[in-house]
């Protein structure tokens, strides 16, 4: 009999191994300023992953049935097709991807090493780099066309992981597919699987650490501990707040009755430790301390820390609950937001936690989506049913996993509250998945079937109507209604959602106006503005240069660049330089364009300056 479980376990280990290999190799190549070789060096890692997967799986493993058979479920195939269609038709549009996640990959490749850049956008520097290192080969082979790959793969891994847990409970293939489908079709998972966001990537790796822990409890194989730690390090190396999972992981390691500390191969620690550290946020912390004299970087300001841990946990929990209960479409969003904004402002809660808000959107966005209304209700219902139908569930590993997730959310919130806390901590909510699966296993077949259809409907709506990548006929209907005088109110509400594609190309025309022979351009852009389009057309021989805020004209002249790009708010960070460009006489305005660089701010004027007297300059007509 073939070992189908072994094939899925081997596939998941190959997934983790490949990411770890790219992270370690990337840091090594960066250390000798040869980062551009990572694309070529990724091929041996992929080959090694395939070879090791065969070894891990065992001689009787059937990869075809073990991996593709669980995926052969028509609702999941339908969503896969829709997601892949979105990825094919649309460039990256998520704000984090545009402002710092992807731009710094191109900046690193231009400089041939990972380094910090003195710019107004500090997130280019202080955020951990593991996801970016894994993405560099994709960028080298296809620019920004394949940057969604790791998140999409994480979605597949999440489904297979849920399938395994479900099959352990019920032993029925069809029922396991249904439960795995419900588990993997939250608004958070669906929208991120079709984007370049990496919260799902980090959340899946953290959940994999839990899976390897349970594998050890079942097999007492000490190698599972290494995989658990490696998965945890990659998750924290992508999103640093996942580092709080280290506490429950350490408690398990030293306190579990199975005595993992005895089974662990301590003799291999000198070899494993460097790999763990390079996959973790440790290199980022070291670079931050060298640049900013703080481990976390300048982003850990009061607006995220709040007044006190108690207030952060209380108000952050309210935000997480509210954001997780958002439906994929909310026609009452405008009315609700007015009332909620008034309530929050009158209560002065923003003075306690500046990022606190209770806003909701007309449509679910990849920038802020959490579990969503349907999945949140089903998760809660599954947990309640599990406790009611099985009194031993209180002492089960499923309950311990859910408790670990609650502890991690509390630890994270005590220090870090973002405006999108529902998305930021959604990965920890998935620690309640094993418990929810236990409850779903007790549900009647008819109830489970209707739950599946609800998740399918919610998933299709989320993908098709997503403002960042609307599919036909949603895009056609939006354009027709927005252009009709009878639907002025709708046009006003939908306008902000139709600007995603404009934001994703802000500044691109100005960069294309620079002659091919010019290899250096200075970029003076305020924070939270798109930087990725400025790297188009992609060319490693063109170097974008950055300056720290409040730089002087002497700093600009020292760079010896013939072209300078500024956005509308550059004057706030570079007042002296903007005045010099306008009136100094050394530079002249070559072109300017109005771009929607932020959804709420409307059109802003970006400008391209060139050194006065250039004869090969090309300008675009202003509009």
C-alpha positions in Angstrom: 0.0 0.0 0.0 1.3 3.4 -0.9 2.0 6.0 1.8 0.0 9.0 0.7 0.5 10.8 4.0 4.3 10.5 3.6 4.2 12.1 0.2 2.4 15.2 1.6 4.9 15.3 4.5 7.8 15.2 2.0 6.2 17.9 -0.2 5.8 20.2 2.8 9.4 19.5 3.9 10.7 20.3 0.4 8.7 23.6 0.6 10.4 24.6 3.8 13.8 23.3 2.7 13.7 25.4 -0.5 12.9 28.6 1.3 15.6 28.0 3.9 18.1 27.2 1.2 17.4 30.4 -0.6 17.6 32.5 2.6 21.0 31.0 3.6 22.4 31.2 0.1 21.2 34.7 -0.3 22.9 36.0 2.8 26.1 34.1 1.8 26.1 35.7 -1.7 25.3 39.1 -0.3 28.3 38.8 2.0 30.6 38.7 -1.0 28.5 41.2 -3.0 27.4 38.6 -5.5 23.7 38.6 -4.8 22.8 38.5 -8.5 24.0 34.9 -8.7 21.1 33.8 -6.4 18.9 33.0 -9.4 21.5 30.5 -10.8 22.3 29.1 -7.4 18.6 28.5 -6.7 18.6 25.6 -9.2 20.8 23.3 -7.1 18.6 24.0 -4.1 15.5 23.0 -6.1 17.1 19.8 -7.3 18.3 19.0 -3.8 14.7 19.6 -2.5 13.3 17.1 -5.0 16.0 14.5 -4.2 15.5 14.9 -0.5 11.7 14.7 -0.9 12.0 11.3 -2.5 14.2 10.2 0.4 11.9 11.6 3.1 8.9 10.1 1.5 10.1 6.5 1.5 10.1 3.8 -1.3 6.3 3.2 -1.2 5.2 6.8 -1.5 2.8 7.7 -4.3 3.2 11.4 -4.9 0.4 11.5 -7.5 -2.2 10.3 -5.1 -0.7 11.8 -2.1 -0.6 15.4 -3.4 -2.9 15.7 -6.4 -5.6 13.5 -5.2 -6.6 15.7 -2.2 -6.4 18.8 -4.5 -8.8 17.1 -7.0 -11.8 18.7 -5.4 -13.9 20.7 -7.8 -14.7 23.7 -5.5 -11.0 24.1 -4.8 -10.0 23.7 -8.4 -12.5 26.4 -9.3 -10.9 28.8 -6.8 -7.4 27.8 -8.0 -8.4 28.7 -11.6 -9.8 32.1 -10.5 -6.8 32.9 -8.4 -4.3 32.0 -11.2 -6.3 34.1 -13.6 -6.0 37.1 -11.2 -2.3 36.6 -11.0 -1.9 36.4 -14.7 -3.9 39.5 -15.5 -2.7 41.9 -12.8 0.6 43.3 -11.6 1.2 43.6 -7.8 -1.1 46.2 -6.2 -0.8 45.7 -2.5 0.6 48.8 -0.8 3.3 47.0 1.1 4.5 45.3 -2.1 4.6 48.7 -3.9 6.3 50.7 -1.2 9.0 48.5 0.2 8.7 44.7 -0.1 9.4 44.4 -3.8 11.3 47.7 -4.4 14.1 46.7 -2.0 14.6 43.5 -4.0 15.4 45.5 -7.1 17.5 47.9 -5.1 19.5 45.0 -3.6 20.0 43.5 -7.0 21.3 46.8 -8.4 23.8 47.0 -5.6 24.5 43.2 -5.6 24.0 42.9 -1.8 21.5 43.3 1.0 22.1 46.8 2.4 20.3 49.7 4.1 19.3 52.7 2.2 19.1 56.2 3.7 15.7 57.2 2.5 12.3 58.6 3.7 10.9 55.0 3.5 12.6 53.3 6.4 10.7 50.1 5.8 13.1 49.5 2.9 15.6 48.7 5.7 14.3 47.5 9.0 11.8 44.8 8.0 13.2 41.2 8.0 14.3 39.9 4.6 13.5 36.1 4.4 10.5 36.3 2.1 12.4 38.7 -0.2 15.4 36.4 -0.4 13.1 33.5 -1.4 11.5 35.8 -4.0 14.7 37.1 -5.6 15.1 34.2 -8.1 11.5 34.7 -9.2 12.2 38.4 -9.8 15.3 37.6 -11.7 13.5 35.2 -14.0 10.2 37.1 -14.5 10.5 40.5 -12.8 7.2 41.1 -11.0 5.1 38.5 -12.8 5.8 35.6 -10.4 6.2 37.3 -7.0 2.9 35.7 -5.9 4.3 32.2 -6.1 5.3 31.6 -2.5 2.0 32.9 -1.1 0.1 30.7 -3.6 2.2 27.7 -2.6 1.5 28.5 1.1 -2.2 28.4 0.3 -1.8 24.9 -1.2 0.2 23.8 1.8 -2.4 25.1 4.2 -5.1 23.1 2.3 -2.9 19.9 2.5 -2.2 20.4 6.1 -5.9 20.8 6.9 -6.6 17.7 4.9 -4.2 15.6 6.9 -5.6 16.8 10.2 -9.2 16.2 8.9 -8.3 12.7 7.6 -6.8 11.8 11.0 -10.2 12.6 12.6 -12.6 11.0 10.1 -10.7 8.7 7.8 -13.0 9.7 5.0 -11.4 11.3 1.8 -14.5 13.2 0.7 -15.3 14.6 4.1 -11.6 15.5 4.6 -11.6 17.5 1.4 -14.7 19.4 2.4 -13.2 20.3 5.8 -9.9 21.3 4.3 -11.7 23.5 1.8 -13.6 25.3 4.5 -10.3 25.7 6.5 -8.5 27.3 3.5 -11.1 29.6 2.0 -11.1 32.5 4.5 -11.1 35.9 2.9 -7.6 36.3 4.2 -6.3 33.2 2.5 -8.2 33.7 -0.8 -7.2 37.3 -1.3 -3.6 36.8 -0.3 -3.2 33.7 -2.4 -3.9 35.9 -5.4 -1.5 38.7 -4.4 2.1 39.4 -3.5 1.2 39.8 0.2 3.2 37.6 2.6 1.0 37.3 5.8 -0.4 34.0 4.6 3.1 32.8 3.9 4.3 33.6 7.4 1.1 32.3 9.0 1.4 29.0 7.1 5.0 28.5 8.2 4.1 29.2 11.8 1.3 26.6 11.5 3.7 24.2 9.9 5.9 24.5 13.1 2.8 23.3 15.0 2.3 20.5 12.6 5.9 19.3 13.0 5.5 19.5 16.8 2.6 17.2 16.6 4.5 14.9 14.2 7.1 14.5 16.9 4.5 13.7 19.5 3.3 10.9 17.2 6.6 9.5 16.0 9.2 10.7 18.6 11.4 11.5 15.6 13.8 14.2 16.8 14.2 15.5 13.2 10.7 16.9 13.4 12.0 19.3 16.1 14.5 20.8 13.6 11.7 21.3 11.0 9.5 22.9 13.6 12.2 25.4 14.6 13.2 26.1 11.0 9.5 26.8 10.0 9.2 29.1 13.1 12.4 31.0 12.1 11.2 31.5 8.5 7.8 32.8 9.8 9.5 35.3 12.2 12.1 36.1 9.5 9.2 37.3 7.3 6.9 38.9 9.9 8.8 39.7 13.1 5.8 39.6 15.4 5.6 35.8 14.8 8.7 35.6 17.0 6.3 35.5 20.0 5.5 31.9 19.0 9.0 31.1 20.3 7.6 31.2 23.9 5.0 28.4 23.6 7.5 26.5 21.4 10.1 26.7 24.1 7.7 25.7 26.8 6.7 22.7 24.9 10.3 21.7 24.2 11.3 21.7 27.9 8.0 20.8 29.6 6.3 18.3 27.3 5.9 14.7 28.8 7.4 13.4 25.6 10.7 15.1 26.6 11.7 16.6 23.2 14.9 17.9 24.6 16.1 14.3 25.0 15.2 13.3 21.5 16.7 16.4 19.8 20.1 15.7 18.1 22.2 18.2 20.0 25.3 17.0 18.2 23.9 18.7 15.0 23.3 22.0 16.7 26.5 23.7 15.5 25.4 23.1 11.9 21.7 23.9 12.5 22.1 27.0 14.5 23.6 29.2 11.6 20.8 28.0 9.3 18.1 28.9 11.9 19.7 32.3 12.5 20.0 33.2 8.9 16.4 32.3 8.3 15.2 34.3 11.3 15.0 38.1 11.8 18.4 38.0 13.5 20.4 39.4 10.6 17.8 42.2 10.2 18.1 43.0 13.9 21.9 43.3 13.6 21.6 45.6 10.6 19.0 47.7 12.4 21.2 48.1 15.4 24.1 49.1 13.2 22.0 51.7 11.3 19.5 52.9 13.9 21.0 51.8 17.2 17.7 49.9 17.9 17.0 46.2 17.2 13.6 46.7 15.8 14.3 49.8 13.7 12.5 53.2 13.6 9.1 51.7 12.8 8.4 50.7 16.4 6.9 54.1 17.3 4.2 55.2 19.7 1.5 54.9 17.2 2.0 51.1 17.2 3.0 50.6 20.8 0.1 52.5 22.3 -0.2 53.6 26.0 0.2 50.3 27.8 0.1 46.5 27.2 -3.3 46.2 28.9 -4.9 48.8 26.7 -3.2 47.4 23.6 -4.6 43.9 24.3 -8.1 45.2 25.1 -8.5 47.5 22.1 -6.5 45.3 19.7 -8.8 42.4 20.5 -11.8 44.5 19.7 -10.3 45.4 16.4 -9.4 41.8 15.6 -12.9 40.6 16.3 -14.5 43.4 14.3 -12.1 42.9 11.3 -12.6 39.2 11.2 -16.4 39.5 11.0 -16.3 41.6 7.8 -18.2 40.1 4.9 -16.7 40.1 1.4 -19.3 42.7 0.4 -20.7 45.3 2.9 -23.2 47.7 1.3 -23.6 49.5 4.6 -19.9 50.3 5.0 -20.2 54.0 4.4 -23.0 54.5 6.9 -21.2 52.2 9.5 -17.9 54.1 9.1 -19.5 57.5 9.8 -21.0 56.2 13.0 -17.9 54.3 14.1 -15.6 57.2 13.4 -17.8 59.5 15.4 -17.9 57.0 18.3 -14.1 56.5 18.3 -13.4 60.2 18.1 -15.8 61.0 20.9 -14.4 58.3 23.2 -10.8 59.7 22.7 -9.6 56.1 22.4 -7.1 57.1 19.8 -5.1 58.9 22.5 -4.7 55.5 24.2 -4.1 53.4 21.1 -3.5 55.7 18.0 -4.0 52.9 15.5 -7.4 52.0 17.0 -10.3 52.1 14.5 -13.5 50.2 13.7 -13.7 50.9 10.0 -15.0 48.5 7.4 -14.9 48.4 3.7 -17.5 48.1 0.9 -15.3 45.3 -0.5 -12.8 43.1 1.1 -9.2 44.2 0.5 -6.0 42.1 0.5 -4.4 44.9 2.6 -6.8 44.4 5.5 -8.8 41.1 5.1 -8.9 38.7 8.0 -10.8 35.4 8.3 -14.1 37.0 7.1 -17.7 36.6 8.4 -18.3 33.0 7.1 -15.0 31.5 8.2 -15.1 33.2 11.6 -18.5 31.9 12.4 -17.6 28.4 11.2 -14.4 28.5 13.3 -16.3 29.5 16.4 -19.0 26.9 15.8 -16.5 24.2 15.3 -14.7 24.9 18.5 -18.0 25.1 20.5 -19.2 21.8 19.0 -15.8 20.1 19.8 -16.1 21.0 23.4 -19.7 20.1 23.7 -19.4 16.7 22.0 -16.2 15.6 23.6 -15.3 16.5 27.2 -11.7 15.2 26.8 -11.2 17.9 24.2 -10.2 20.4 26.9 -7.1 18.3 27.5 -6.3 17.6 23.9 -3.4 18.9 21.7 -6.0 20.7 19.6 -6.9 22.8 22.7 -3.2 23.3 23.5 -2.7 24.6 19.9 -5.6 27.1 20.2 -4.3 28.3 23.6 -0.8 28.8 22.0 -2.5 31.0 19.4 -4.3 33.1 22.0 -1.1 33.5 24.0 0.8 34.6 20.8 -1.9 37.2 20.0 -1.8 38.5 23.5 2.0 38.8 23.5 2.0 40.4 20.1 -0.8 42.9 20.8 0.9 44.0 24.1 3.6 45.5 22.0 2.3 46.0 18.5 -1.1 47.3 17.4 -1.5 48.1 13.7 -4.5 49.5 11.8 -4.9 46.1 10.2 -4.5 43.9 13.3 -7.0 41.4 12.0 -4.7 40.7 9.0 -1.5 40.9 11.0 -2.6 38.3 13.6 -4.7 36.1 11.4 -1.9 33.5 11.2 -2.3 32.9 14.9 -6.0 32.5 14.6 -5.3 29.5 12.5 -3.8 27.8 15.6 -7.5 27.2 16.4 -7.9 25.2 13.1 -7.2 21.7 14.6 -9.9 22.3 17.3 -12.4 23.7 14.7 -11.8 20.6 12.5 -12.6 18.4 15.5 -15.9 20.2 15.8 -16.7 20.1 12.1 -16.1 16.3 12.2 -19.2 16.1 14.5 -21.4 18.1 12.2 -24.1 16.5 10.2 -23.3 15.9 6.5 -25.9 18.3 5.4 -24.6 21.0 7.7 -21.1 20.5 6.5 -22.2 20.5 2.8 -24.0 23.9 3.2 -21.0 25.3 5.1 -18.8 24.3 2.1 -21.2 26.1 -0.3 -21.1 29.2 1.9 -17.3 29.2 1.9 -17.3 28.6 -1.9 -19.7 31.6 -2.5 -17.7 33.8 -0.2 -14.4 32.8 -1.9 -15.7 33.4 -5.4 -17.1 36.8 -4.4 -13.9 37.8 -2.8 -11.8 36.8 -5.8 -14.1 38.2 -8.5 -14.9 41.5 -6.8 -11.5 42.2 -5.3 -10.7 45.9 -6.2 -7.0 45.0 -6.8 -7.9 42.4 -9.5 -11.6 42.4 -10.5 -12.6 39.7 -12.9 -15.2 39.8 -15.6 -18.1 40.6 -15.3 -17.3 42.5 -12.1 -15.0 45.0 -13.8 -17.4 45.6 -16.7 -20.3 46.2 -14.3 -18.3 48.6 -12.2 -17.3 50.6 -15.2 -20.8 50.8 -16.6 -22.4 51.8 -13.3 -19.6 54.3 -12.5 -20.2 56.0 -15.8 -24.0 56.2 -15.5 -25.6 59.5 -14.1 -28.3 57.3 -12.4 -25.6 55.8 -10.1 -23.7 58.8 -8.9 -23.7 57.6 -5.3 -22.4 54.2 -6.3 -19.7 55.9 -8.5 -18.6 57.9 -5.5 -18.2 54.9 -3.3 -16.5 52.7 -5.9 -14.1 55.4 -7.2 -11.5 54.7 -4.5 -11.5 51.0 -5.4 -11.0 51.6 -9.1 -7.7 53.4 -8.4 -5.7 50.3 -7.5 -4.4 49.9 -11.0 -3.5 53.6 -11.1 -1.5 53.4 -7.9 0.4 50.4 -9.2 1.8 52.5 -12.0 2.6 55.8 -10.2 5.8 57.3 -11.5 6.3 54.7 -14.2 5.9 57.1 -17.2 8.5 59.5 -15.7 11.1 56.8 -15.4 10.5 55.6 -19.0 11.2 59.2 -20.1 14.7 58.9 -18.9 17.1 57.9 -21.8 18.4 54.4 -21.8 22.0 55.6 -21.5 21.3 57.3 -18.2 22.1 54.8 -15.4 21.6 56.8 -12.3 18.5 58.6 -11.0 17.8 60.1 -7.6 14.4 59.3 -6.0 12.9 61.7 -3.5 9.7 60.0 -2.4 7.8 60.3 0.8 6.9 57.3 2.9 3.9 55.1 1.8 4.3 56.1 -1.8 4.7 53.4 -4.6 8.4 52.8 -5.4 8.1 49.6 -7.4 6.9 51.4 -10.7 10.0 53.5 -10.6 12.1 50.4 -11.3 10.3 49.9 -14.7 11.7 49.3 -17.2 13.6 46.7 -15.2 17.3 46.9 -15.8 20.1 46.1 -13.4 22.4 48.6 -15.1 20.1 51.4 -13.9 20.7 52.5 -10.4 18.1 54.3 -8.2 19.7 56.4 -5.6 18.1 57.5 -2.3 18.9 60.3 0.2 18.0 60.7 3.9 15.4 63.3 4.8 16.5 66.9 5.0 19.5 66.3 2.7 21.3 69.3 1.3 22.0 70.3 -2.4 25.6 69.3 -1.8 24.5 65.7 -0.9 22.5 65.6 -4.2 25.4 66.9 -6.3 27.8 64.4 -4.7 25.7 61.6 -6.2 26.4 62.9 -9.7 23.0 61.9 -11.1 21.5 63.7 -14.1 17.9 63.0 -13.2 15.8 63.4 -10.1 12.2 62.2 -9.4 10.0 63.8 -6.7 6.5 63.2 -5.6 4.0 65.8 -4.3 4.9 65.4 -0.6 8.7 65.3 -1.1 8.8 68.9 0.1 7.9 67.6 3.6 11.0 65.4 3.9 13.3 67.3 1.5 12.4 71.0 1.8 15.8 72.3 1.0 16.3 70.0 -2.0 12.9 70.7 -3.5 13.6 74.4 -3.3 16.9 73.9 -4.9 15.4 71.9 -7.8 12.8 74.5 -8.4 14.9 77.6 -8.2 18.5 76.7 -8.0 19.1 76.7 -11.8 21.2 73.6 -11.9 18.2 71.4 -12.7 15.2 72.0 -15.0 11.8 70.4 -15.0 11.7 67.8 -17.7 8.2 66.5 -17.2 5.4 66.1 -14.6 2.5 63.8 -14.2 -0.5 63.5 -11.9 -0.7 60.1 -10.2 -3.1 58.5 -7.7 -0.3 57.3 -5.4 -2.6 56.8 -2.4 -6.2 55.8 -2.6 -7.5 58.4 -0.1 -5.3 61.3 -1.2 -6.5 61.7 -4.8 -4.2 62.7 -7.6 -0.7 64.1 -6.8 1.8 65.7 -9.0 5.1 63.9 -9.5 8.0 65.6 -11.3 11.1 64.6 -13.2 14.0 67.0 -13.2 17.1 66.8 -15.3 20.5 68.4 -15.1 20.4 71.7 -17.0 22.1 71.7 -20.3 21.6 68.0 -21.1 21.3 67.4 -24.8 20.0 63.8 -24.8 17.1 64.5 -22.4 13.6 63.3 -23.3 10.5 64.9 -21.8 6.9 64.0 -21.7 4.1 66.5 -22.3 2.6 67.5 -18.9 -1.0 66.7 -18.4 
